[in-house]
Amino acid sequence: MRRPRRASLMFGTVLVIAVTALACLGFVALLLRPKVDSGIRVWLLNHTPDQCIIINPFDGVVEKKFLVADGLRELAFSRDYTTAYVANVVDISNRLTVIDTSTYLDKEIIEVDGVPQGIGVFPDGRRLAVILGSKTDFMAGGFDVIDLKQPSKADPKRKLRLYRERNLSLTHKIAISDDGDRIYCVDAKDSKIFIFSFSQKKLIGEVELHGAVEEMMYPLVGRYYYASVLTHQAIYQIDKLSDQVVAAYIYGQQDPTRAFNFDRLRYMAVDPDARYLYGTNFEGKTVAIWELGNPKYAISWHDVTYNPRVTGMYVFQVPYHLPLKRFKLKGGYNPTKSYVPGGQQLAVDPTNKNLFVVDEDGALYIYDIGTVLAAPDMSAPEPRAIVSSIEGEMRDLKVSRPIIRRGK
């Protein structure tokens, strides 16, 4: 028996109203759902003044500012992100300030035997390698490895020294391998990365890059570590097991007719999936993004445009990767300044949702990773937030994940 037409129309109308009401309720519930703060915090060391600045990227606001000590140099986290180590230079003594990342309170002050220039954290959380410079000329001829759990018998204010190396000239970068044995050092007066063994207490290898190393990065993820050489306008990818250069990441094909080529790459970051490499080109006012190992963007070393002013890079017969894309920083946050901002330090958060870039004026740009990956090449994507109230000389940028918080 067929249902009357009027009854069918009424049933259809009721069904549409019910579905619409459920959809509206679901949308309202989504809007009213409490937002979950991931706990990510951006830490900046501002040299003018000597402040540690904590920024909550969830809200895009400065959460905390506090003075640490004069002469802030570098910041490092323990592998579990519960502890921050800040190297600072003061008039009376040189020291490391140990900070609880969940409370931002000092846990300990460690005096060191020299001017601290860099920090390498061992995976076990019990030891630190600290670059130490002379108190007279600040030349850092090497590093000390100290035991964080045992005090020195000679001076209880200091920690037990486990290893001392003093055969370098001007050490300015240090990193610890995943196995906790190899210590990687960059000497500003040499073209090599020096590799020391903690267990053997001696130099065990070198990576010759044929040019002064500007920055070195040893990610906690992936098979590779990285070093940038300004004069080569390249970032080199180095195998963690063999310490061999396996690839080069360049900003673009060089133009040998240009008297001044500013395609230099300095700071770098790798996402937590070890899929993308990010690098800043300050002079070019851009950030470059490479998809690691993608053959689509690789060219043979034979096909790299030869530039007589760039001598060392051509010795590496490895794939040379061009960027997936490059993007410009979005300026204009301060109407009194008409400059085009150039990116300096940068970092990716552990959840792979945000990219953080600091420009030369100290402003922090917070980008959604999806936004920059989808942006057209050489465009200026809109940052999710710009924190411009922290102007100064930024000495370091790191990202921590101390605790889980819930926002309103």
BALOBA-1460 file (C-alpha; in Angstrom, 3 decimals):
// residues 408
<rec num="1" residu="m" x="0.000" y="0.000" z="0.000"/>
<rec num="2" residu="r" x="1.486" y="3.394" z="-0.982"/>
<rec num="3" residu="r" x="2.092" y="6.039" z="1.669"/>
<rec num="4" residu="p" x="0.086" y="9.269" z="1.106"/>
<rec num="5" residu="r" x="2.105" y="12.036" z="-0.532"/>
<rec num="6" residu="r" x="1.450" y="14.497" z="2.307"/>
<rec num="7" residu="a" x="2.757" y="12.076" z="4.945"/>
<rec num="8" residu="s" x="5.915" y="11.520" z="2.896"/>
<rec num="9" residu="l" x="6.522" y="15.254" z="2.661"/>
<rec num="10" residu="m" x="6.069" y="15.670" z="6.406"/>
<rec num="11" residu="f" x="8.468" y="12.790" z="7.116"/>
<rec num="12" residu="g" x="11.087" y="14.311" z="4.815"/>
<rec num="13" residu="t" x="10.738" y="17.734" z="6.421"/>
<rec num="14" residu="v" x="11.099" y="16.314" z="9.926"/>
<rec num="15" residu="l" x="14.170" y="14.326" z="8.851"/>
<rec num="16" residu="v" x="15.862" y="17.416" z="7.362"/>
<rec num="17" residu="i" x="15.129" y="19.466" z="10.492"/>
<rec num="18" residu="a" x="16.499" y="16.718" z="12.738"/>
<rec num="19" residu="v" x="19.712" y="16.313" z="10.723"/>
<rec num="20" residu="t" x="20.211" y="20.098" z="10.633"/>
<rec num="21" residu="a" x="19.678" y="20.371" z="14.377"/>
<rec num="22" residu="l" x="22.186" y="17.601" z="15.066"/>
<rec num="23" residu="a" x="24.738" y="19.261" z="12.782"/>
<rec num="24" residu="c" x="24.271" y="22.603" z="14.559"/>
<rec num="25" residu="l" x="24.647" y="20.973" z="17.955"/>
<rec num="26" residu="g" x="27.813" y="19.242" z="16.812"/>
<rec num="27" residu="f" x="29.261" y="22.515" z="15.506"/>
<rec num="28" residu="v" x="28.450" y="24.354" z="18.739"/>
<rec num="29" residu="a" x="29.977" y="21.516" z="20.770"/>
<rec num="30" residu="l" x="33.119" y="21.764" z="18.653"/>
<rec num="31" residu="l" x="33.372" y="25.502" z="19.299"/>
<rec num="32" residu="l" x="32.764" y="25.115" z="23.023"/>
<rec num="33" residu="r" x="35.151" y="22.188" z="23.404"/>
<rec num="34" residu="p" x="38.005" y="23.130" z="25.756"/>
<rec num="35" residu="k" x="41.230" y="23.700" z="23.850"/>
<rec num="36" residu="v" x="44.129" y="21.507" z="24.856"/>
<rec num="37" residu="d" x="47.420" y="23.280" z="25.361"/>
<rec num="38" residu="s" x="50.146" y="20.980" z="24.036"/>
<rec num="39" residu="g" x="52.642" y="22.306" z="26.560"/>
<rec num="40" residu="i" x="55.027" y="23.562" z="23.881"/>
<rec num="41" residu="r" x="56.995" y="26.604" z="25.017"/>
<rec num="42" residu="v" x="59.454" y="28.742" z="23.056"/>
<rec num="43" residu="w" x="62.546" y="29.790" z="24.984"/>
<rec num="44" residu="l" x="64.583" y="32.795" z="23.860"/>
<rec num="45" residu="l" x="67.774" y="34.213" z="25.318"/>
<rec num="46" residu="n" x="67.731" y="37.988" z="24.927"/>
<rec num="47" residu="h" x="71.144" y="39.574" z="25.377"/>
<rec num="48" residu="t" x="69.713" y="43.108" z="25.661"/>
<rec num="49" residu="p" x="68.789" y="42.792" z="28.478"/>
<rec num="50" residu="d" x="70.058" y="39.413" z="29.708"/>
<rec num="51" residu="q" x="66.636" y="37.834" z="29.975"/>
<rec num="52" residu="c" x="65.173" y="34.423" z="29.380"/>
<rec num="53" residu="i" x="61.837" y="34.845" z="27.613"/>
<rec num="54" residu="i" x="59.205" y="32.105" z="27.595"/>
<rec num="55" residu="i" x="56.516" y="32.327" z="24.923"/>
<rec num="56" residu="n" x="53.341" y="30.291" z="24.794"/>
<rec num="57" residu="p" x="52.728" y="29.670" z="21.079"/>
<rec num="58" residu="f" x="49.300" y="28.257" z="21.919"/>
<rec num="59" residu="d" x="48.161" y="31.816" z="22.736"/>
<rec num="60" residu="g" x="50.952" y="33.696" z="20.960"/>
<rec num="61" residu="v" x="51.851" y="35.650" z="24.101"/>
<rec num="62" residu="v" x="54.885" y="36.131" z="26.346"/>
<rec num="63" residu="e" x="54.265" y="33.937" z="29.368"/>
<rec num="64" residu="k" x="57.348" y="34.735" z="31.414"/>
<rec num="65" residu="k" x="60.395" y="36.998" z="31.449"/>
<rec num="66" residu="f" x="63.134" y="36.638" z="34.010"/>
<rec num="67" residu="l" x="66.734" y="37.663" z="34.447"/>
<rec num="68" residu="v" x="69.259" y="34.844" z="34.575"/>
<rec num="69" residu="a" x="72.727" y="36.405" z="34.713"/>
<rec num="70" residu="d" x="74.961" y="38.737" z="32.756"/>
<rec num="71" residu="g" x="76.311" y="37.590" z="29.419"/>
<rec num="72" residu="l" x="73.846" y="34.907" z="28.338"/>
<rec num="73" residu="r" x="75.513" y="32.651" z="25.772"/>
<rec num="74" residu="e" x="73.567" y="29.484" z="24.999"/>
<rec num="75" residu="l" x="70.627" y="27.354" z="26.053"/>
<rec num="76" residu="a" x="70.267" y="23.571" z="26.015"/>
<rec num="77" residu="f" x="67.642" y="21.115" z="27.246"/>
<rec num="78" residu="s" x="67.927" y="17.670" z="28.768"/>
<rec num="79" residu="r" x="66.670" y="14.946" z="26.439"/>
<rec num="80" residu="d" x="63.421" y="14.653" z="28.434"/>
<rec num="81" residu="y" x="62.904" y="18.467" z="28.359"/>
<rec num="82" residu="t" x="62.557" y="18.682" z="32.136"/>
<rec num="83" residu="t" x="65.703" y="20.753" z="32.625"/>
<rec num="84" residu="a" x="67.224" y="23.761" z="30.878"/>
<rec num="85" residu="y" x="70.912" y="24.679" z="31.054"/>
<rec num="86" residu="v" x="71.897" y="28.297" z="30.406"/>
<rec num="87" residu="a" x="75.528" y="29.312" z="29.936"/>
<rec num="88" residu="n" x="76.287" y="32.768" z="31.291"/>
<rec num="89" residu="v" x="79.292" y="34.953" z="31.898"/>
<rec num="90" residu="v" x="79.405" y="37.113" z="35.013"/>
<rec num="91" residu="d" x="82.058" y="39.383" z="36.451"/>
<rec num="92" residu="i" x="83.047" y="37.213" z="39.387"/>
<rec num="93" residu="s" x="82.516" y="33.661" z="38.131"/>
<rec num="94" residu="n" x="81.430" y="31.833" z="35.022"/>
<rec num="95" residu="r" x="78.605" y="29.399" z="35.463"/>
<rec num="96" residu="l" x="75.716" y="27.335" z="34.209"/>
<rec num="97" residu="t" x="72.231" y="28.054" z="35.506"/>
<rec num="98" residu="v" x="70.051" y="24.945" z="35.775"/>
<rec num="99" residu="i" x="66.316" y="25.706" z="35.402"/>
<rec num="100" residu="d" x="63.221" y="23.552" z="35.952"/>
<rec num="101" residu="t" x="61.233" y="23.861" z="32.705"/>
<rec num="102" residu="s" x="57.867" y="23.292" z="34.394"/>
<rec num="103" residu="t" x="58.263" y="25.995" z="37.057"/>
<rec num="104" residu="y" x="60.952" y="28.237" z="35.480"/>
<rec num="105" residu="l" x="62.746" y="28.246" z="38.836"/>
<rec num="106" residu="d" x="66.484" y="27.812" z="39.317"/>
<rec num="107" residu="k" x="67.423" y="24.329" z="40.460"/>
<rec num="108" residu="e" x="71.155" y="24.794" z="40.718"/>
<rec num="109" residu="i" x="74.098" y="27.055" z="39.862"/>
<rec num="110" residu="i" x="77.194" y="25.288" z="38.517"/>
<rec num="111" residu="e" x="80.504" y="27.125" z="38.386"/>
<rec num="112" residu="v" x="82.784" y="26.144" z="35.507"/>
<rec num="113" residu="d" x="86.489" y="26.548" z="34.874"/>
<rec num="114" residu="g" x="86.371" y="29.110" z="32.069"/>
<rec num="115" residu="v" x="83.983" y="31.197" z="29.999"/>
<rec num="116" residu="p" x="81.126" y="28.919" z="28.836"/>
<rec num="117" residu="q" x="80.633" y="29.142" z="25.076"/>
<rec num="118" residu="g" x="78.435" y="26.127" z="24.307"/>
<rec num="119" residu="i" x="76.672" y="23.136" z="25.883"/>
<rec num="120" residu="g" x="76.353" y="19.515" z="24.782"/>
<rec num="121" residu="v" x="73.889" y="17.347" z="26.729"/>
<rec num="122" residu="f" x="74.539" y="13.609" z="27.043"/>
<rec num="123" residu="p" x="71.575" y="11.259" z="26.473"/>
<rec num="124" residu="d" x="71.768" y="9.843" z="30.016"/>
<rec num="125" residu="g" x="71.178" y="13.286" z="31.573"/>
<rec num="126" residu="r" x="74.112" y="12.763" z="33.953"/>
<rec num="127" residu="r" x="76.824" y="14.586" z="32.008"/>
<rec num="128" residu="l" x="77.407" y="17.821" z="30.143"/>
<rec num="129" residu="a" x="80.127" y="18.814" z="27.696"/>
<rec num="130" residu="v" x="80.823" y="22.545" z="28.051"/>
<rec num="131" residu="i" x="82.948" y="24.649" z="25.698"/>
<rec num="132" residu="l" x="85.165" y="26.807" z="27.916"/>
<rec num="133" residu="g" x="87.096" y="29.886" z="26.897"/>
<rec num="134" residu="s" x="90.022" y="31.652" z="28.486"/>
<rec num="135" residu="k" x="89.103" y="34.252" z="31.105"/>
<rec num="136" residu="t" x="91.602" y="36.671" z="29.583"/>
<rec num="137" residu="d" x="91.089" y="36.520" z="25.795"/>
<rec num="138" residu="f" x="87.886" y="34.367" z="25.670"/>
<rec num="139" residu="m" x="89.560" y="32.014" z="23.161"/>
<rec num="140" residu="a" x="87.879" y="28.622" z="23.582"/>
<rec num="141" residu="g" x="90.545" y="25.983" z="23.128"/>
<rec num="142" residu="g" x="88.356" y="23.024" z="23.977"/>
<rec num="143" residu="f" x="85.763" y="21.655" z="26.387"/>
<rec num="144" residu="d" x="85.215" y="19.910" z="29.714"/>
<rec num="145" residu="v" x="82.873" y="16.990" z="30.372"/>
<rec num="146" residu="i" x="81.383" y="17.259" z="33.861"/>
<rec num="147" residu="d" x="79.365" y="14.861" z="35.989"/>
<rec num="148" residu="l" x="76.111" y="16.526" z="37.052"/>
<rec num="149" residu="k" x="75.620" y="14.166" z="39.993"/>
<rec num="150" residu="q" x="79.034" y="14.331" z="41.639"/>
<rec num="151" residu="p" x="80.739" y="17.438" z="43.031"/>
<rec num="152" residu="s" x="84.425" y="18.111" z="42.620"/>
<rec num="153" residu="k" x="86.490" y="17.012" z="45.606"/>
<rec num="154" residu="a" x="88.673" y="20.095" z="45.260"/>
<rec num="155" residu="d" x="85.788" y="22.591" z="45.043"/>
<rec num="156" residu="p" x="82.223" y="21.558" z="46.031"/>
<rec num="157" residu="k" x="80.818" y="24.491" z="44.000"/>
<rec num="158" residu="r" x="81.965" y="22.746" z="40.860"/>
<rec num="159" residu="k" x="81.182" y="19.373" z="39.363"/>
<rec num="160" residu="l" x="83.521" y="16.442" z="38.965"/>
<rec num="161" residu="r" x="85.449" y="16.771" z="35.714"/>
<rec num="162" residu="l" x="85.478" y="13.550" z="33.698"/>
<rec num="163" residu="y" x="87.366" y="14.660" z="30.582"/>
<rec num="164" residu="r" x="89.202" y="17.761" z="29.432"/>
<rec num="165" residu="e" x="90.172" y="18.613" z="25.841"/>
<rec num="166" residu="r" x="92.329" y="21.644" z="25.060"/>
<rec num="167" residu="n" x="93.773" y="21.040" z="21.572"/>
<rec num="168" residu="l" x="91.411" y="23.316" z="19.622"/>
<rec num="169" residu="s" x="91.724" y="27.006" z="18.796"/>
<rec num="170" residu="l" x="88.297" y="28.677" z="18.870"/>
<rec num="171" residu="t" x="85.583" y="26.139" z="19.625"/>
<rec num="172" residu="h" x="82.104" y="27.499" z="19.040"/>
<rec num="173" residu="k" x="79.738" y="24.536" z="18.510"/>
<rec num="174" residu="i" x="79.419" y="21.208" z="20.286"/>
<rec num="175" residu="a" x="77.064" y="18.216" z="20.076"/>
<rec num="176" residu="i" x="76.804" y="14.737" z="21.603"/>
<rec num="177" residu="s" x="76.038" y="11.632" z="19.534"/>
<rec num="178" residu="d" x="73.022" y="9.400" z="20.063"/>
<rec num="179" residu="d" x="75.226" y="6.711" z="21.623"/>
<rec num="180" residu="g" x="76.629" y="9.191" z="24.148"/>
<rec num="181" residu="d" x="80.242" y="8.533" z="23.226"/>
<rec num="182" residu="r" x="81.159" y="10.806" z="20.324"/>
<rec num="183" residu="i" x="81.585" y="14.519" z="20.946"/>
<rec num="184" residu="y" x="81.413" y="16.732" z="17.845"/>
<rec num="185" residu="c" x="83.149" y="20.118" z="17.906"/>
<rec num="186" residu="v" x="83.404" y="22.966" z="15.424"/>
<rec num="187" residu="d" x="86.500" y="25.155" z="15.502"/>
<rec num="188" residu="a" x="85.915" y="28.607" z="14.009"/>
<rec num="189" residu="k" x="89.531" y="28.690" z="12.848"/>
<rec num="190" residu="d" x="89.376" y="25.403" z="10.984"/>
<rec num="191" residu="s" x="87.392" y="23.788" z="8.170"/>
<rec num="192" residu="k" x="86.780" y="20.531" z="10.018"/>
<rec num="193" residu="i" x="84.289" y="19.027" z="12.415"/>
<rec num="194" residu="f" x="86.384" y="17.320" z="15.096"/>
<rec num="195" residu="i" x="85.120" y="14.055" z="16.616"/>
<rec num="196" residu="f" x="86.266" y="13.009" z="20.090"/>
<rec num="197" residu="s" x="85.497" y="9.803" z="21.969"/>
<rec num="198" residu="f" x="84.400" y="10.210" z="25.571"/>
<rec num="199" residu="s" x="85.269" y="6.614" z="26.441"/>
<rec num="200" residu="q" x="88.729" y="6.827" z="24.845"/>
<rec num="201" residu="k" x="89.328" y="10.449" z="25.883"/>
<rec num="202" residu="k" x="90.889" y="11.407" z="22.550"/>
<rec num="203" residu="l" x="90.317" y="12.626" z="18.998"/>
<rec num="204" residu="i" x="89.042" y="9.760" z="16.821"/>
<rec num="205" residu="g" x="87.996" y="11.434" z="13.570"/>
<rec num="206" residu="e" x="87.463" y="14.528" z="11.451"/>
<rec num="207" residu="v" x="84.992" y="15.686" z="8.813"/>
<rec num="208" residu="e" x="86.744" y="17.970" z="6.327"/>
<rec num="209" residu="l" x="84.285" y="20.481" z="4.833"/>
<rec num="210" residu="h" x="86.823" y="22.675" z="2.983"/>
<rec num="211" residu="g" x="85.364" y="25.829" z="4.488"/>
<rec num="212" residu="a" x="84.678" y="27.352" z="7.899"/>
<rec num="213" residu="v" x="81.588" y="25.845" z="9.513"/>
<rec num="214" residu="e" x="79.036" y="28.451" z="10.569"/>
<rec num="215" residu="e" x="76.478" y="26.238" z="12.319"/>
<rec num="216" residu="m" x="76.176" y="22.559" z="13.230"/>
<rec num="217" residu="m" x="73.002" y="20.672" z="14.128"/>
<rec num="218" residu="y" x="72.750" y="17.129" z="15.509"/>
<rec num="219" residu="p" x="69.010" y="16.276" z="15.541"/>
<rec num="220" residu="l" x="67.652" y="13.729" z="17.981"/>
<rec num="221" residu="v" x="65.792" y="12.123" z="15.059"/>
<rec num="222" residu="g" x="66.953" y="10.673" z="11.771"/>
<rec num="223" residu="r" x="70.197" y="9.202" z="10.455"/>
<rec num="224" residu="y" x="72.014" y="12.450" z="9.734"/>
<rec num="225" residu="y" x="73.492" y="15.591" z="11.221"/>
<rec num="226" residu="y" x="74.069" y="18.869" z="9.395"/>
<rec num="227" residu="a" x="76.583" y="21.686" z="9.016"/>
<rec num="228" residu="s" x="76.362" y="24.976" z="7.125"/>
<rec num="229" residu="v" x="79.323" y="26.555" z="5.330"/>
<rec num="230" residu="l" x="78.670" y="30.198" z="4.406"/>
<rec num="231" residu="t" x="81.277" y="30.404" z="1.665"/>
<rec num="232" residu="h" x="79.788" y="27.341" z="-0.063"/>
<rec num="233" residu="q" x="76.237" y="28.628" z="0.338"/>
<rec num="234" residu="a" x="75.271" y="25.100" z="1.334"/>
<rec num="235" residu="i" x="74.121" y="22.894" z="4.198"/>
<rec num="236" residu="y" x="75.827" y="19.495" z="4.255"/>
<rec num="237" residu="q" x="74.081" y="16.307" z="5.338"/>
<rec num="238" residu="i" x="76.419" y="13.943" z="7.198"/>
<rec num="239" residu="d" x="75.753" y="10.310" z="8.106"/>
<rec num="240" residu="k" x="75.744" y="9.733" z="11.886"/>
<rec num="241" residu="l" x="77.332" y="6.277" z="11.598"/>
<rec num="242" residu="s" x="80.023" y="6.870" z="8.986"/>
<rec num="243" residu="d" x="80.568" y="10.636" z="9.414"/>
<rec num="244" residu="q" x="80.582" y="10.941" z="5.624"/>
<rec num="245" residu="v" x="78.989" y="13.811" z="3.679"/>
<rec num="246" residu="v" x="76.117" y="12.222" z="1.741"/>
<rec num="247" residu="a" x="74.277" y="15.250" z="0.302"/>
<rec num="248" residu="a" x="74.323" y="19.024" z="-0.010"/>
<rec num="249" residu="y" x="71.317" y="21.317" z="0.266"/>
<rec num="250" residu="i" x="71.668" y="24.582" z="-1.628"/>
<rec num="251" residu="y" x="69.500" y="27.674" z="-1.934"/>
<rec num="252" residu="g" x="69.547" y="27.695" z="-5.729"/>
<rec num="253" residu="q" x="71.736" y="27.536" z="-8.781"/>
<rec num="254" residu="q" x="74.421" y="30.195" z="-8.468"/>
<rec num="255" residu="d" x="74.963" y="33.041" z="-10.880"/>
<rec num="256" residu="p" x="78.731" y="33.394" z="-11.488"/>
<rec num="257" residu="t" x="78.206" y="36.849" z="-13.023"/>
<rec num="258" residu="r" x="77.000" y="38.306" z="-9.738"/>
<rec num="259" residu="a" x="79.817" y="40.035" z="-7.876"/>
<rec num="260" residu="f" x="78.039" y="39.520" z="-4.575"/>
<rec num="261" residu="n" x="76.003" y="36.375" z="-4.142"/>
<rec num="262" residu="f" x="73.905" y="36.374" z="-0.999"/>
<rec num="263" residu="d" x="72.442" y="32.872" z="-1.159"/>
<rec num="264" residu="r" x="74.088" y="32.021" z="2.155"/>
<rec num="265" residu="l" x="72.536" y="29.566" z="4.575"/>
<rec num="266" residu="r" x="73.124" y="29.813" z="8.316"/>
<rec num="267" residu="y" x="70.685" y="28.433" z="10.858"/>
<rec num="268" residu="m" x="68.751" y="25.234" z="10.243"/>
<rec num="269" residu="a" x="66.126" y="22.947" z="11.744"/>
<rec num="270" residu="v" x="64.714" y="19.484" z="11.010"/>
<rec num="271" residu="d" x="61.123" y="18.486" z="11.706"/>
<rec num="272" residu="p" x="60.457" y="15.632" z="14.195"/>
<rec num="273" residu="d" x="59.715" y="13.210" z="11.341"/>
<rec num="274" residu="a" x="63.105" y="13.962" z="9.730"/>
<rec num="275" residu="r" x="61.303" y="14.713" z="6.475"/>
<rec num="276" residu="y" x="61.927" y="18.423" z="5.970"/>
<rec num="277" residu="l" x="64.986" y="20.608" z="6.449"/>
<rec num="278" residu="y" x="64.505" y="24.330" z="7.062"/>
<rec num="279" residu="g" x="67.222" y="26.948" z="6.631"/>
<rec num="280" residu="t" x="67.404" y="30.741" z="6.883"/>
<rec num="281" residu="n" x="68.928" y="32.985" z="4.245"/>
<rec num="282" residu="f" x="69.236" y="36.261" z="6.101"/>
<rec num="283" residu="e" x="70.557" y="38.320" z="3.185"/>
<rec num="284" residu="g" x="67.890" y="36.940" z="0.875"/>
<rec num="285" residu="k" x="65.214" y="37.631" z="3.525"/>
<rec num="286" residu="t" x="63.788" y="34.137" z="3.107"/>
<rec num="287" residu="v" x="63.414" y="30.722" z="4.691"/>
<rec num="288" residu="a" x="64.126" y="27.699" z="2.474"/>
<rec num="289" residu="i" x="62.468" y="24.291" z="2.827"/>
<rec num="290" residu="w" x="63.956" y="21.074" z="1.450"/>
<rec num="291" residu="e" x="62.292" y="17.664" z="1.369"/>
<rec num="292" residu="l" x="65.075" y="15.463" z="2.646"/>
<rec num="293" residu="g" x="66.282" y="12.881" z="0.159"/>
<rec num="294" residu="n" x="63.573" y="13.518" z="-2.446"/>
<rec num="295" residu="p" x="65.251" y="12.750" z="-5.813"/>
<rec num="296" residu="k" x="62.801" y="15.082" z="-7.558"/>
<rec num="297" residu="y" x="64.765" y="18.076" z="-6.248"/>
<rec num="298" residu="a" x="68.268" y="16.577" z="-6.528"/>
<rec num="299" residu="i" x="70.803" y="17.440" z="-9.206"/>
<rec num="300" residu="s" x="74.168" y="15.862" z="-9.914"/>
<rec num="301" residu="w" x="77.272" y="17.669" z="-8.707"/>
<rec num="302" residu="h" x="78.295" y="17.869" z="-12.377"/>
<rec num="303" residu="d" x="75.247" y="20.059" z="-13.024"/>
<rec num="304" residu="v" x="75.831" y="22.557" z="-10.217"/>
<rec num="305" residu="t" x="76.633" y="25.947" z="-11.736"/>
<rec num="306" residu="y" x="80.341" y="26.573" z="-11.288"/>
<rec num="307" residu="n" x="81.225" y="29.789" z="-9.497"/>
<rec num="308" residu="p" x="84.969" y="30.588" z="-9.293"/>
<rec num="309" residu="r" x="84.401" y="32.446" z="-6.015"/>
<rec num="310" residu="v" x="83.087" y="29.263" z="-4.370"/>
<rec num="311" residu="t" x="85.985" y="26.842" z="-4.192"/>
<rec num="312" residu="g" x="85.415" y="24.119" z="-1.620"/>
<rec num="313" residu="m" x="81.948" y="22.776" z="-2.311"/>
<rec num="314" residu="y" x="82.846" y="21.220" z="-5.662"/>
<rec num="315" residu="v" x="84.979" y="18.529" z="-4.013"/>
<rec num="316" residu="f" x="81.828" y="16.753" z="-2.782"/>
<rec num="317" residu="q" x="80.531" y="14.465" z="-5.515"/>
<rec num="318" residu="v" x="77.142" y="13.990" z="-3.872"/>
<rec num="319" residu="p" x="73.563" y="14.898" z="-4.837"/>
<rec num="320" residu="y" x="72.817" y="18.607" z="-4.517"/>
<rec num="321" residu="h" x="69.220" y="19.304" z="-3.481"/>
<rec num="322" residu="l" x="67.277" y="22.417" z="-4.448"/>
<rec num="323" residu="p" x="64.539" y="23.715" z="-2.138"/>
<rec num="324" residu="l" x="61.010" y="22.442" z="-2.270"/>
<rec num="325" residu="k" x="60.145" y="26.116" z="-1.809"/>
<rec num="326" residu="r" x="61.248" y="29.365" z="-0.204"/>
<rec num="327" residu="f" x="59.113" y="31.913" z="1.585"/>
<rec num="328" residu="k" x="59.509" y="35.468" z="2.851"/>
<rec num="329" residu="l" x="58.765" y="36.699" z="6.339"/>
<rec num="330" residu="k" x="55.627" y="38.732" z="6.680"/>
<rec num="331" residu="g" x="56.691" y="42.220" z="7.755"/>
<rec num="332" residu="g" x="54.642" y="45.249" z="8.686"/>
<rec num="333" residu="y" x="53.913" y="44.426" z="12.299"/>
<rec num="334" residu="n" x="55.593" y="47.689" z="13.334"/>
<rec num="335" residu="p" x="54.402" y="50.686" z="11.250"/>
<rec num="336" residu="t" x="57.452" y="52.746" z="12.258"/>
<rec num="337" residu="k" x="59.774" y="50.365" z="10.410"/>
<rec num="338" residu="s" x="59.798" y="49.882" z="6.664"/>
<rec num="339" residu="y" x="62.530" y="47.247" z="6.475"/>
<rec num="340" residu="v" x="62.049" y="43.785" z="4.998"/>
<rec num="341" residu="p" x="62.639" y="41.322" z="7.855"/>
<rec num="342" residu="g" x="65.304" y="38.667" z="7.487"/>
<rec num="343" residu="g" x="65.090" y="35.363" z="9.318"/>
<rec num="344" residu="q" x="67.859" y="34.298" z="11.653"/>
<rec num="345" residu="q" x="67.337" y="31.443" z="14.106"/>
<rec num="346" residu="l" x="64.487" y="28.984" z="13.659"/>
<rec num="347" residu="a" x="63.028" y="25.828" z="15.221"/>
<rec num="348" residu="v" x="60.236" y="23.292" z="14.736"/>
<rec num="349" residu="d" x="58.152" y="22.154" z="17.682"/>
<rec num="350" residu="p" x="58.082" y="18.458" z="18.752"/>
<rec num="351" residu="t" x="54.465" y="18.072" z="17.594"/>
<rec num="352" residu="n" x="55.396" y="19.212" z="14.066"/>
<rec num="353" residu="k" x="52.630" y="21.814" z="14.014"/>
<rec num="354" residu="n" x="54.563" y="25.072" z="14.345"/>
<rec num="355" residu="l" x="57.631" y="26.649" z="12.764"/>
<rec num="356" residu="f" x="59.282" y="29.429" z="14.767"/>
<rec num="357" residu="v" x="61.504" y="32.075" z="13.154"/>
<rec num="358" residu="v" x="63.223" y="35.034" z="14.814"/>
<rec num="359" residu="d" x="64.084" y="38.053" z="12.665"/>
<rec num="360" residu="e" x="66.998" y="40.464" z="13.162"/>
<rec num="361" residu="d" x="64.910" y="42.750" z="15.350"/>
<rec num="362" residu="g" x="63.974" y="40.011" z="17.791"/>
<rec num="363" residu="a" x="60.371" y="39.496" z="16.671"/>
<rec num="364" residu="l" x="59.169" y="35.882" z="16.786"/>
<rec num="365" residu="y" x="57.090" y="34.578" z="13.863"/>
<rec num="366" residu="i" x="54.842" y="31.596" z="14.603"/>
<rec num="367" residu="y" x="53.801" y="29.715" z="11.457"/>
<rec num="368" residu="d" x="51.535" y="26.728" z="11.019"/>
<rec num="369" residu="i" x="53.633" y="24.091" z="9.270"/>
<rec num="370" residu="g" x="50.781" y="23.318" z="6.870"/>
<rec num="371" residu="t" x="50.568" y="26.990" z="5.880"/>
<rec num="372" residu="v" x="54.216" y="27.323" z="4.848"/>
<rec num="373" residu="l" x="54.248" y="23.964" z="3.054"/>
<rec num="374" residu="a" x="51.178" y="24.976" z="1.017"/>
<rec num="375" residu="a" x="52.385" y="28.522" z="0.264"/>
<rec num="376" residu="p" x="53.577" y="29.386" z="-3.273"/>
<rec num="377" residu="d" x="57.318" y="29.709" z="-3.796"/>
<rec num="378" residu="m" x="58.737" y="33.107" z="-2.731"/>
<rec num="379" residu="s" x="55.414" y="34.206" z="-1.244"/>
<rec num="380" residu="a" x="54.933" y="35.735" z="2.213"/>
<rec num="381" residu="p" x="52.484" y="33.442" z="4.035"/>
<rec num="382" residu="e" x="50.513" y="34.825" z="6.931"/>
<rec num="383" residu="p" x="51.965" y="33.795" z="10.292"/>
<rec num="384" residu="r" x="49.551" y="32.564" z="12.921"/>
<rec num="385" residu="a" x="51.078" y="35.098" z="15.306"/>
<rec num="386" residu="i" x="53.919" y="37.605" z="15.524"/>
<rec num="387" residu="v" x="55.331" y="38.364" z="18.968"/>
<rec num="388" residu="s" x="56.935" y="41.764" z="18.496"/>
<rec num="389" residu="s" x="57.253" y="42.852" z="22.129"/>
<rec num="390" residu="i" x="60.630" y="41.163" z="22.663"/>
<rec num="391" residu="e" x="62.986" y="43.364" z="20.650"/>
<rec num="392" residu="g" x="66.640" y="42.724" z="21.383"/>
<rec num="393" residu="e" x="69.650" y="40.619" z="20.480"/>
<rec num="394" residu="m" x="68.539" y="37.000" z="20.529"/>
<rec num="395" residu="r" x="71.374" y="34.666" z="21.436"/>
<rec num="396" residu="d" x="69.464" y="31.387" z="21.260"/>
<rec num="397" residu="l" x="66.084" y="29.860" z="20.375"/>
<rec num="398" residu="k" x="64.922" y="26.483" z="21.641"/>
<rec num="399" residu="v" x="61.560" y="24.746" z="22.017"/>
<rec num="400" residu="s" x="60.601" y="22.711" z="25.086"/>
<rec num="401" residu="r" x="57.670" y="20.543" z="25.991"/>
<rec num="402" residu="p" x="57.579" y="20.669" z="29.793"/>
<rec num="403" residu="i" x="54.027" y="19.740" z="30.822"/>
<rec num="404" residu="i" x="50.506" y="19.470" z="29.466"/>
<rec num="405" residu="r" x="48.312" y="22.453" z="30.210"/>
<rec num="406" residu="r" x="44.653" y="23.104" z="29.511"/>
<rec num="407" residu="g" x="43.532" y="26.468" z="28.200"/>
<rec num="408" residu="k" x="40.123" y="28.022" z="28.482"/>
